[in-house]
């Protein structure tokens, strides 16, 4: 997907790539504004991947709330299953607190330890604590989530979120969150967001995550601090982001990023095909590919190779 044009122009005008790179994400450049814009875009790609993984975990376990409590009552605990997205013998330790099956509030604690590995290679760690305030049918029903050093690969998330399920159409949820993301390079990003999930398929097959399909709309604002410099940026979803349960990547959707009040980029995740590619369009209209597997910009040679594959239909 995503034929790429203007790669040479991007290299010459923005200087994002260099033979002597000092970072896997953004390479040294004399144009600090362009470098910062590129870094913000890549950081947002990383955070979106981490946020989606964390919310997907929460969705799975809260949807199993009733069954988990029935199991807990008879002494049966959650265990690995081949139909789930965890690698063999990898799954979080699940503990429950609260009243009996019909009593509230209830607390589900997910402890991923140092390394819980998914089939797609993503490594989860740390702790998620979910509090369910009342039965889903109640007007007081709400879910609150606390992330404590929850890791998605090399990124960690701390903070909290609240989840409201639509009373009329339970396929919809609204996530309101205030989270701190810490990246591998030490960048700290405080991000508040409003995210609306819509389940399209898969909720009826609780133990088979491969058929899950959902989309996400989001409006978020973030404060990014690195090396003593603080910037504010906003992210807005203009085409809903789509995720498939059996694919590691977001497969569809468009987001627009504004840095300090100026639109700096647009990220297009594609046409629904499961692959590792997204396209960034900068403020000048120049496009370049992002490798979602490594969460970095593709180099010139890589992009030319990919363009050749697309043209040959392979």
C-alpha positions, 0 to 999 in steps of 0.5 A: 500500500501507500505509493511514495513520492517526493522522497528525495525532496524530503531528504534535501529540504528537511534533512531528516536522514543522514549517513551518520545518524545518532538516533534510530528515530530522527537523524541530525539536521540543521533545521531544528523545526523540521527535526522537532516536527518529525520527532513529534510525529514519530513519538505520536506513532509510538504512543498510539501503538502503546495506548491501543495495546493497553486499552485492548488489554483492558477491554478484553478483561472487563468484557470477561468480568462475569466469567472471571468472578465465577471462576474465582468463586470456584477456585479457577484462575485465568490461564493461557489459551491458544486462542488468545494473543499471548505466546504459549505460557505467557499471560498476566497474573490476574487477581480479583478483589471486591464483593461476591459475583454480584457485589461492587465495586470490583477490582481486576489487577493485571500483573505482567511482570517483567515480560509477557510476550504477545504472538506479534512480538510485543512485550508487555510489563508492569501493572494495570488495575481496573475498578468496576463501580457497578453493574453494566445496566446501572446508571452508576456504571463506570470503569477506572483504570490505573497504569503503574509502570505499564510497559509496551516494549521500551515505552512505559505508561503511568496514569489513569483513564475512565471508561464509559460504555454507551447505555444504548449501543454497548459497542461504543466506549469513551476513554478519558485519560491523563497519562504520562508516557516515558520513551526509551530516549528519556522523553516524557510526554504528558497526554490528555485525550478523549478516545471513542472506541467502537467495536465492529466485530468479535465481541461475541467470541470472547476467547478468540481475539483473532476476529476482533475489529474495532475503530478509534476516534481521538482528540488529544493534547500533549506536553512533551519535555526533552532536554529541558525543552517543553512543547505542546502539540495536539492530535486529531483523528480525521479518519477513524483508526482501525485495528484488527485483532490478528494484526500488530499494526493499525491498518487504517485511519488518518491523524493530523498533528499540530505543534505549538499551534501550527499543523506539522504533519498528517499520518495515514495508516493505510487502506485496511491492509495489514502491513507495517507501513504508514505515510507521513505528509509534512506541512509542505506536502512531501510524503515519506514512509514510516516503518511501524515495526521499528517505529522509525522513518524508512531510509531512501533505499528502503523506500525505493525497494518498497516502491518497486514492490508496490509497482510490481504487485509483489 
